[in-house]
């Protein structure tokens, strides 16, 4: 497993955290406003925003490490589109973190907390863009091929490489159907 690139593994952390952040912020904003929870619980939003930002920075750095390898398989223009979208995410997360701190420091600031919740919802747009362009790199442009051993890359290019999963349920069903026909 450790010979696999880390970027595709780590990138899921900022995606999940960035997606959950607006929902946590809205829930806590409502609970604080209705006096179901104390204002200091807002620190959870701040911690999530910080973790979101830190994981985004790590994902971007790991992506830059993979870039040189992937450039051998995918055009630089397509990689740059993903890179530009992804590099925006740490800045977005950092902004959300700073606004969330204001929600901790300033007491009785329901409008500020609601503002962060709305802002974090809007921040899903660049996050989705980065994820979408990353998915295109892998599934439409074959970026994953860059991480295969050279002999397997050559087999794919020649058309001689077939991925077959042994003992899959589909194969068993096909074998049973074949036996019935004989």
N, C-alpha and C positions, 0 to 999 in steps of 0.2 A: 504494500500500500504506500510506502513512503517514497517510492520512485515516481509517484503521481505528482502533478503540480499542485501546490497548495492553494493557489488563487481560487479555483472552482469550489473548493471546500470552504474557505474562509469567507467568500463573498456572500454566502447565505446569512451570515450573522448581521451585517448591516441591512440586508433586505428584510429580515424578520423584525429586527429592532425598529427600523424606520417605519414599517407597516403597523406595528403594534403601538408605537408612540402616540399617535393621535387618539386612539381608542382609550388608552390609559389616561391621557390628559383630559379627555372629555368626561370620563367616568369620575376621576378625582375632582375635576372642577365642579361637577354637579354635586358630589358627595360633600365637598367643603362648603359650597354655597348653601346647601340644605342643612348644614351643621350635623351631618352624619359622621363626618371625620374632622379631625383637627387640621389646621392649616399646615402644620409641619409635615404631614404625609406627602405634600407636594415634592418633597425631596426625592421620592421614587421616580417622578418624572425627570428630575434633574439627573439622577443616576442613569436612567435609561438613555437620556439624550447624550450623556458623556460616553456611555458604552457604545452607543450607535456611532458617534464620531470616531472613537478610537478604533472600532472594528472597520470602519470605512477607510481610515488611513492605512491600516494593515492590508486591507484588500487591494487598495490602489498600489501600494508598494509591491505586493506579490504579483499583481498584474503586470507591472513594469518589468519584473524579473522574467516573466513568461514571454514578453513582447518579442524579444529577439528571436526566440525559437519559432513563434507563431508567424512572424514575418516571412519565414521561408515557405509558408503554405498559403497564407492569406494576404491579399493586397494591403499595403500600408494605409490606404485611404479608409478602408473598412475598419481597420484597427484603430485609427485615429478618431473615427466617429465614436467608437465605444470609449476610448480613452478620455475624450473631452467630456462625454456625459458622466463618466465615472469620477473624474477629477472634481466635478462640481459637488459631489455628495459630501465629502468631509467639510466643505464650506457651509453647506446647508445644515448639516448636523451641528456644526460649531455655532451657527446662528441660533438654532433651536436651543442648544445648551445655554447660551448666554441669556436668552429670553426666559428660559426656565429658572435660572438663578434669580432673576428679578421677581419671579413668582414666589420664591422662597423668602427672599429678603423683605419684600414689601408686603406687609400684612393687609388683609382685607382687600386684596386686589383681584376681585373676581373677573373684571374686564381683562386684565393682563393675562390671567390664566386661560380664559376663554380664547383670547387672541393667540396664545401659543398653540392651543388645540386646533384652531382654524389654520394657523400657519403650518403646523405639522401635517395637516390634511393636504394642503396645497403642495407641500414638499414631497408628497408621493409621486407627483408628476416627473420630476427629474430622476427620482429613484426608479420608477418604472421605465423611463427612457434608458437608463444605464443597464438595467436588467434585460430589457428587450434587445438592445444592440449586442450585449454579451451573448444572449441566446442565439442571435443571428450568426455571430462569429462561429459558434460551435456547430449549430444544426444546419445552417445554410451554406456556410463557407468552409466547413471542415477543419476548424482550428484545432480540434482534438487530435487530428492526425499528426500534428507536429510533435506530439509527446509519445508517439509510438516508436518502437525500435526501427532502425532504417530498413531492415529486411521486411518487416510488415508494411512499411510505407511503400516499398518497391512492389510488393505483392498487390497492394491496393491500386497503385497506379497502373499496373499491368492488367488488372481485372481478375487476378487469380486468387484473391483473398475473399473467402466467404466466412462470415461469422455464423457458426452453428452452435446452438446451445444444446448440449447433450441432455437427454432425459427430460426435456421440457414437456409439459402437458400437451401442447399442440402436436409435438412429434409423436407422442404415444397414441393420441387420437388418430393421427394420420396412419400410423402403423396398424391400428386395429381395423380401420376402414379398409386398408389395403388387403389385410388378411381375409376380411369378409368377402371381398370381391374375388379373391382367388379361389 
